[in-house]
Amino acid sequence: MTIEEKFAGLGIDNAPGQEALQKSQKLDLRGEKLPGAAVDFSHGDVDAHVPTPGSFEVFAKGFEEGAAQAYTPYRGRKQILEDVAGSLSAFTGASIDPTENVILTPGTQGALFLAMGANIMPGNKVAIVEPDYFANRKMVEFFGGELVPVVLSYETAKTGAGIDLGSLEEAFKSGVRVFLFSNPNNPIGCVYSYEEIVGIAALAKKYAVTLIVDELYSRQVYPGVSYTHLCAQKELPDNLITILGPSKTESLSGFRLGVAFGTASVIERMEKLQAIMALRCSGYNQAVFKTWFHEPEGFMSARVAAHQEIRDVILEILKKAPGVTARPTEGGSYLFVTIPDLEVSLHPFIRIVRELANVTVTPGTEFGPQYLHQFRINFSQDKEKAAAAMERLLTVMERYRRH
């Protein structure tokens, strides 16, 4: 493989926040543009859902401290690690030692990169879920791993995410060394059942598979849905890393804050990799961790309720369009929308919607090559603008529906 081929797989056209790049792609279009405010469903809107109260003030205080906060140890400042470990222990039910089991990272994306870099050697078989977070596949390939996809039957699952534990075991039997998945799932928003989580942990223990569990949205689970933290179970694999951070639900993405915790030897390798990649989680920004799990009373419940309201409004709009379906989100801010056959293929349709409706969505192929009739939206938006944007998108879709 050439260096050009290695980086060709890291396409960024559909990555969150790339709307300026996306708008530069023009097509010959039929039909007139639909009036309406631009809505970028590729990521959440921190203007519509403001960051945690006090986040700027603690950042400013950290800045004023100067070197003590700017140049922390590679894993993070001791007092912040202690506070984060205590909060995560209480939240997950796992026992977390701040000196052995935790590292602060430049966003959860940074945590994911470090965790995979610390566990994947060229040629290693790595199992990923399809569909799942778009960067998982790209990182496995970048580190030279051999992909082993495990497909979720999310559309027919009566409970849980729809993972087939028998298929997962067959993958582990084939020599898989690492298994990575998000819970709640990105892009579907489904939450793994207790039986699924316990089953995954037991299989990983049996076949000596390292688990990397992305729990970024585990604070944003909707009423009536039961959530199980794998890291708190009795039977655990020898190597387990859990990833969390104050980012999406708290609207703190701009600070690029992430946390990984778990097996001490893996955390040590991640620290060594971080030392040559970014040195540390941005020093001044680390101070913002002080707001995490310490939000004003009622903040989190109000935030979850606001997102549930937006989710429900968009689902009602989607129901009106024949052949359009989406499983209701159980956790997080995503909907994975299935659309009918169109006169154009998925990627041209995505560009047409961007041009005619002023709406940006993420193509389903970012989450698995087989998802040619799906797109993902992040509905963490202004409710009225999001609803209007979805109406415009469906209007454009009708123009291109195959009859």
C-alpha positions in Angstrom: 0.0 0.0 0.0 1.3 3.4 -0.9 1.1 6.4 1.4 -1.5 8.0 -1.0 -3.7 4.8 -0.8 -3.4 4.8 3.0 -4.7 8.3 3.3 -7.3 7.9 0.5 -9.4 6.0 3.0 -9.6 8.9 5.4 -12.0 11.0 3.3 -13.4 14.0 5.1 -16.1 15.2 2.7 -18.9 13.9 4.9 -17.2 14.5 8.3 -19.1 16.7 10.7 -18.5 20.4 10.2 -17.4 20.1 6.6 -20.4 22.0 5.2 -18.2 24.6 3.5 -16.4 21.9 1.6 -19.6 20.1 0.8 -21.2 23.3 -0.7 -18.4 23.5 -3.2 -19.7 20.3 -4.9 -22.1 21.4 -7.7 -24.5 19.3 -9.8 -26.8 20.0 -12.7 -30.1 20.2 -10.8 -33.7 20.2 -11.8 -36.2 22.2 -9.8 -36.0 25.5 -7.9 -34.3 26.0 -4.5 -36.6 25.9 -1.5 -36.4 28.9 0.8 -35.3 28.2 4.4 -32.5 28.6 6.9 -29.5 26.4 6.4 -29.5 23.3 8.7 -26.5 21.1 9.1 -27.6 17.8 10.4 -24.1 16.4 10.3 -23.4 17.7 13.9 -25.3 19.3 16.8 -26.0 23.0 17.1 -24.4 24.5 20.2 -26.2 27.8 19.5 -29.6 26.0 19.8 -28.4 24.0 22.9 -26.0 26.1 24.9 -23.0 24.6 26.7 -23.1 23.7 30.4 -23.5 26.9 32.5 -20.2 28.0 34.1 -18.0 26.2 31.5 -16.5 29.5 30.2 -15.9 30.7 33.7 -13.9 27.6 34.8 -12.0 27.7 31.5 -11.1 31.3 32.2 -10.0 30.4 35.7 -7.8 27.6 34.4 -6.3 30.1 31.9 -5.5 32.5 34.7 -3.7 29.8 36.6 -1.1 29.7 33.8 1.5 27.0 33.6 0.0 24.9 36.3 -3.0 24.3 34.1 -1.3 24.7 30.7 1.4 22.0 31.2 -0.3 19.1 33.0 1.1 15.5 33.1 0.3 13.6 29.9 -2.7 11.8 31.5 -4.1 15.1 32.9 -3.9 17.2 36.0 -4.1 15.1 39.2 -7.0 16.9 40.9 -9.0 16.8 37.7 -8.3 13.1 37.2 -9.5 12.4 40.7 -12.7 14.4 40.3 -13.4 12.7 36.9 -12.7 9.2 38.3 -15.0 9.8 41.2 -17.8 11.1 39.0 -17.4 8.2 36.5 -17.3 5.6 39.3 -20.6 6.9 40.6 -22.1 7.1 37.2 -21.1 3.7 35.8 -20.8 1.7 39.0 -17.3 0.6 38.1 -14.3 1.1 40.4 -11.9 3.5 38.8 -8.5 4.4 40.2 -7.5 7.9 39.0 -3.7 7.1 39.2 -4.0 3.8 37.1 -7.1 3.7 35.1 -7.9 7.1 33.5 -6.5 9.4 30.8 -7.9 12.7 29.6 -7.8 13.1 25.8 -8.3 15.7 23.1 -12.0 14.8 22.7 -13.5 11.4 22.6 -12.2 11.2 19.0 -8.7 11.4 20.5 -9.6 8.8 23.0 -10.8 6.5 20.3 -7.6 7.0 18.2 -5.4 6.3 21.2 -7.3 3.2 22.3 -7.2 1.8 18.8 -3.6 2.7 18.3 -2.7 1.1 21.6 -4.4 -2.2 20.7 -4.1 -2.8 16.9 -1.1 -4.2 15.2 -0.9 -4.6 11.4 -2.7 -7.7 10.4 -4.8 -8.0 13.6 -8.4 -8.9 13.1 -10.7 -6.2 14.5 -14.5 -6.6 14.7 -16.7 -3.5 14.3 -20.5 -3.2 14.2 -22.3 -2.1 11.1 -23.7 0.5 11.2 -21.6 2.3 13.8 -19.6 5.4 14.1 -18.1 6.4 10.7 -14.5 6.8 12.0 -14.2 3.2 13.4 -13.7 1.6 10.0 -11.3 4.3 8.9 -9.1 4.0 12.0 -9.0 0.2 11.8 -7.8 0.4 8.2 -5.3 3.2 9.0 -3.7 1.1 11.8 -3.4 -1.9 9.4 -6.1 -4.0 11.0 -8.3 -6.5 9.2 -11.9 -5.6 9.4 -14.5 -8.2 10.6 -18.0 -6.6 10.3 -20.8 -7.7 12.7 -24.1 -6.5 11.3 -26.9 -5.2 13.6 -30.4 -6.4 12.9 -31.7 -3.1 14.3 -34.8 -2.9 12.2 -36.2 -6.2 13.4 -34.9 -6.3 16.9 -37.7 -6.4 19.5 -35.3 -5.4 22.3 -31.8 -4.1 22.4 -29.6 -3.2 19.5 -30.1 -6.4 17.5 -26.6 -7.9 17.7 -26.4 -11.6 17.0 -24.2 -13.0 19.7 -23.8 -16.2 17.7 -22.3 -14.3 14.8 -20.2 -12.3 17.2 -18.8 -15.5 18.7 -18.0 -16.8 15.2 -16.1 -13.6 14.6 -14.2 -14.0 17.8 -13.4 -17.7 16.9 -11.9 -16.5 13.6 -9.1 -14.7 15.6 -10.5 -11.3 16.3 -8.2 -9.4 18.7 -10.3 -6.2 19.3 -14.0 -5.5 19.3 -15.2 -1.9 19.1 -18.8 -0.6 19.4 -20.8 2.4 20.5 -23.6 2.3 23.1 -25.9 4.1 22.5 -25.2 3.3 18.9 -24.2 6.0 16.4 -26.0 6.3 14.0 -29.1 4.4 15.0 -29.5 5.6 18.6 -30.4 2.1 19.8 -29.3 0.9 23.3 -27.9 -2.5 23.9 -29.9 -4.7 26.3 -28.5 -6.1 29.5 -28.5 -9.5 27.9 -26.5 -8.2 24.9 -24.0 -6.4 27.1 -23.4 -9.4 29.4 -23.1 -11.7 26.4 -20.5 -9.5 24.8 -18.5 -9.3 28.0 -18.6 -13.1 28.4 -17.5 -13.8 24.9 -14.7 -11.3 25.1 -13.5 -12.9 28.3 -13.7 -16.4 26.7 -11.8 -15.5 23.6 -9.3 -13.0 25.1 -10.7 -10.1 23.0 -10.0 -6.5 23.9 -13.2 -4.4 24.1 -13.4 -0.7 23.3 -16.8 0.6 24.3 -17.8 4.1 23.2 -20.4 5.4 25.7 -20.4 9.0 24.5 -24.2 9.4 24.7 -24.8 7.3 27.8 -26.0 10.4 29.7 -28.7 11.1 27.1 -30.9 8.0 27.4 -34.6 8.6 27.0 -37.3 7.7 29.6 -38.3 4.0 29.7 -34.9 2.8 28.3 -32.7 0.8 30.5 -28.9 1.3 30.1 -26.2 -1.2 31.1 -22.6 -0.1 31.6 -20.4 -3.0 30.5 -17.5 -1.8 32.7 -19.6 -2.4 35.8 -20.4 -6.1 35.1 -18.9 -9.0 37.2 -17.4 -10.9 34.3 -15.1 -8.7 32.3 -12.4 -9.3 29.7 -8.8 -8.8 30.6 -8.5 -5.7 28.5 -11.4 -3.2 28.5 -11.4 0.5 27.6 -14.5 2.7 28.0 -14.8 6.1 26.3 -16.8 9.0 27.6 -16.7 12.8 27.6 -18.5 16.1 28.1 -19.2 16.8 24.5 -22.5 16.1 22.8 -25.1 16.1 25.5 -23.5 19.0 27.3 -22.8 21.0 24.1 -19.1 21.3 25.0 -17.7 19.9 21.7 -15.7 23.0 21.1 -13.5 22.3 24.1 -12.4 18.9 22.7 -12.6 17.0 26.0 -12.6 13.2 26.2 -11.9 10.5 28.8 -10.8 6.9 28.5 -10.7 4.6 31.5 -10.1 0.9 32.0 -7.2 -1.6 32.0 -4.1 0.0 33.5 -1.6 -1.5 31.0 -3.7 -0.2 28.1 -4.1 3.2 29.6 -0.3 3.3 30.0 0.2 2.5 26.3 -2.4 5.2 25.4 -0.4 7.7 27.5 2.8 6.9 25.6 1.0 7.4 22.3 -0.6 10.7 23.5 2.9 11.9 24.5 4.0 11.8 20.9 0.6 12.7 19.3 -0.8 15.7 21.2 1.2 15.6 24.5 -2.0 16.0 26.6 -5.6 17.0 26.5 -5.5 20.8 26.0 -4.3 22.1 29.3 -6.6 25.1 29.8 -9.6 23.2 28.5 -9.1 20.5 31.1 -10.5 22.9 33.7 -13.9 22.6 32.0 -14.1 19.0 33.3 -15.0 20.6 36.6 -18.5 21.2 35.3 -19.0 17.6 34.2 -21.5 15.8 36.4 -21.8 19.0 38.3 -24.3 20.8 36.2 -27.1 22.9 37.8 -30.0 20.9 39.2 -32.4 19.9 36.4 -30.0 20.8 33.6 -29.5 17.2 32.3 -33.2 16.2 32.6 -34.2 19.4 30.7 -31.6 18.7 28.1 -32.8 15.2 27.5 -36.5 16.3 27.4 -35.7 19.0 24.8 -34.0 16.5 22.6 -36.8 14.0 23.0 -39.3 16.7 21.9 -37.2 17.4 18.7 -36.9 13.6 18.0 -40.6 13.1 18.2 -41.4 16.1 16.0 -39.1 14.8 13.3 -40.3 11.2 13.6 -43.9 12.5 13.0 -42.8 14.3 9.9 -41.0 11.2 8.6 -44.1 9.1 9.1 -46.0 11.1 6.5 -43.6 10.2 3.7 -44.3 6.8 2.2 -41.4 4.4 2.2 -39.4 6.5 4.8 -38.6 4.9 8.1 -36.4 5.4 11.2 -36.2 3.5 14.4 -37.0 5.8 17.3 -33.8 7.0 19.1 -33.3 5.4 22.5 -30.2 7.3 23.4 -28.2 10.2 21.8 -29.2 12.7 19.1 -29.2 10.6 15.9 -31.8 9.2 13.5 -30.8 6.7 10.8 -33.3 7.3 8.1 -34.2 4.8 5.4 -35.5 6.3 2.1 -37.2 4.6 -0.9 -35.7 4.1 -4.4 -34.9 7.3 -6.1 -34.0 8.2 -9.7 -30.6 9.2 -8.4 -28.2 7.3 -6.2 -27.5 8.3 -2.6 -24.5 10.6 -2.9 -26.0 12.7 -5.7 -29.2 12.9 -3.7 -27.3 14.2 -0.6 -25.7 16.9 -2.8 -29.0 17.8 -4.4 -30.6 18.2 -1.0 -27.8 20.4 0.1 -28.2 22.6 -3.0 -32.0 22.8 -3.2 -33.1 22.5 0.4 -30.1 24.0 2.2 -29.9 20.9 4.3 -26.8 18.8 5.1 -27.1 15.2 6.1 -24.6 12.3 6.3 -24.9 9.5 3.8 -25.5 6.0 5.2 -22.4 4.7 3.4 -20.3 6.4 6.0 -21.5 3.7 8.4 -21.2 0.7 6.2 -21.0 0.3 2.4 -24.3 -1.5 2.2 -26.4 1.4 3.5 -27.2 2.9 0.1 -30.7 3.9 1.1 -30.0 5.6 4.4 -28.8 8.9 5.8 -28.1 10.1 9.3 -29.1 13.2 11.0 -28.1 14.8 14.3 -31.3 16.3 15.6 -29.6 18.4 18.3 -30.9 21.5 16.5 -33.4 24.3 16.9 -36.7 22.5 16.8 -38.5 24.7 14.4 -35.6 25.0 12.0 -35.0 21.3 12.1 -38.6 20.5 11.4 -38.7 22.9 8.5 -35.5 21.5 7.1 -36.8 18.0 7.2 -40.0 19.1 5.4 -37.8 20.6 2.6 -35.7 17.5 2.4 -38.7 15.3 1.9 -40.1 17.7 -0.7 -36.9 17.3 -2.7 -37.0 13.6 -2.2 -40.5 13.4 -3.7 -39.2 15.1 -6.9 -36.7 12.2 -7.3 -38.8 9.3 -6.1 -38.8 6.4 -8.5 -42.3 5.5 -9.6 
